[in-house]
Amino acid sequence: MRITLHWKLFAALIIVVAIFITGTAGYVYIEGWSVFDSLYMTAITLTSVGYQEVHPLSRAGRVFTIFLVICGYGMLAVMIGLVSTFLIEAEFTELRRFKKMKKRLQKLENHYIICGGGRIGERVAEEFARAKVPFALIEKDEERVNYLLEKYPGIICIKGDATEEGVLKKAKIEKAKGILTTFPSDADNLFVVISARAINPMLRTISRAAEEETQRKLTTAGADAVILPNLTGALRMASLAIRPNVVSFLDVMCGTGEFTLNLEEVEIPPSSWLIGKTLGEAKIPNKTGLIVIAIKKRGTDIFKFNPLSTEKLDPRDILIVLGSGEQIKKLKRYAREKEAI
């Protein structure tokens, strides 16, 4: 709708210019005036300023001036209508978008909160949206909020300062699964981590850090993981020089290549028919097309890489698999079945 209104305003501007050109040309032709005098006469006529005529008008010139006055009032009415429509439509669209977002926010639970809508926060939001992970993003800059809502219409973007406890509660931090702080300031990240832990101790907390010295402080404050963009960027550059094919493969898995694969984790539900079965009996590659990279056994931090076909599956085991998004969905459905299919 906004695009249509923009084009209407542009068309109205073209008409105004055309009327000015017509008026100027008319006075030049009818009265024989100079271009400047004709343009001046057209301007004061169309704007109804009321200054005296540049030169005495002939009968034909007066008729032409009446035509210009009618065009001027018509042009003014059209411009006022278009501008009013534009403003009302923009306000209505903003209100409707806010109501929809508020309704989605009320239903939100077991979600992630992204603090900061800068380049890193935007990329995290983009990845969450692609993976259909529920999240809310907090950003205090109004212009940035509008940009994000325009680019990603379906997201929940809250305008506010994430360092304030009230704003975190507005994002339903009590019911959240995790929080990611992406601010360029280590002090802001540290403050949010402390506040988040105080409100919801069970929250999984991931923080950005600009300085390596801050990593220990963030971990002590309760961050489960700390990411240093400068360090990861340096390691990537070194890897591109030393092992470019490995980086290309990782790009494919991260969705930055031409063909996208996902490295995903799938938990075995307690009621799954897969419990007690071996990987060979589960036939996951045959049924889904996925590659099982590793298994993380329940209640441990140990990964069994390249597991054997004789490896037994237990409730809450986590399978690390590689494949397309559709194949991963198929495995999740397959794992939820209570009987073999």
Secondary structure, DSSP 8 states (H G I E B T S, - for coil): -HHHHHHHHHHHHHHHHHHHHHHHHHHHHHH---HHHHHHHHHHHHTT-----SS---HHHHHHHHHHHHHHHHHHHHHHHHHHHHHHHHHHHHHHHHHHHHHHHHH--S-EEEE--SHHHHHHHHHHHHHT--EEEEE--HHHHHHHHHHSTTSEEEES-TTSHHHHHHTTGGG-SEEEE--S-HHHHHHHHHHHHHH-TT-EEEEE-SSHHHHHHHHHHT-SEEE-HHHHHHHHHHHHHH-HHHHHHHHHHHT-SSS--EEEEEE--TT-TTTT-BHHHHTHHHHH--EEEEEE-TT---EEES--TT-B--TT-EEEEEE-HHHHHHHHHHHH-SS--
